[in-house]
């Protein structure tokens, strides 16, 4: 499948571009809002820099987006209306109604979609989730995820949208992308603000399981930690750390999008799931007094 890439930053250059090139698909070219940065990224990847988003759409069958969510949504809407298949980053939008509009456009045109919940495309996480599903007796989970994006070595330390939106919208999609397949769909979320961008979440799953999570994107470097643990009849099961590189995970996502498109089917991590994640996060944001109130 012929892919185009939208974005010129670190995630585009280091993950989306190389990931598509490592897949069974062809990366035709890219487009970015800054022509100079687009030319630089295109040179790094050895592809063409297109003059406009529309010009890129005309040359490809699918588009991979590596831009902030509030930039991604309107561009992806144009691509969906043009019948292009979508490899979206998470979250797909920062507004639930915008996310639902994007999903409706994709369904109307027959566009297939995959949302890049990174760990969900790695063999280590898939194996762990399969082990959990085989026992089907998990009662809840605990998550502690304190990142420290301000560290000098972090490639995201100068990311304006992450500075603005914080842990809820950056780490939140990763969290839900792991907890939902482990414990079932989420019925309700309760969100409490912590210090800085920290958020404390309690999630009630349809199965009756309850998850608790503390997440912070700009936490103290000395407190950096990550851990997701399930508990149930057989004890404790901890999520494995990701050992698969992000580009290889992206390659899997690109190949699975191409397969879904060729077979005319929806992907389990497509816009239906992506929209539900946005709805839950929008509900949490409303409780925190941030952002649009439409999380229904």
Secondary structure, DSSP 8 states (H G I E B T S, - for coil): -EEEEE--SHHIIIIIHHHHHHTTSEEEEEE-SSHHHHHHHHHHHTSEE-SSHHHHHHH-SEEEE-S-HHHHHHHHHHHHHTT-EEEEESSS-SSHHHHHHHHHHHHHHT--EEEE-GGGGSHHHHHHHHHHHHH--EEEEEEEEE-BTTSTT-TTTT-HHHHHHHHHHHHHHHHHHHHHHHH--EEEEEEEE-STT-EEEEEEETTS-EEEEEEESB--GGG-EEEEEEEETTEEEE-----S-HHHHHHHHHHHHHHHHHHT---TTSHHHHHHHHHHHHHHHHHTT-S-S---
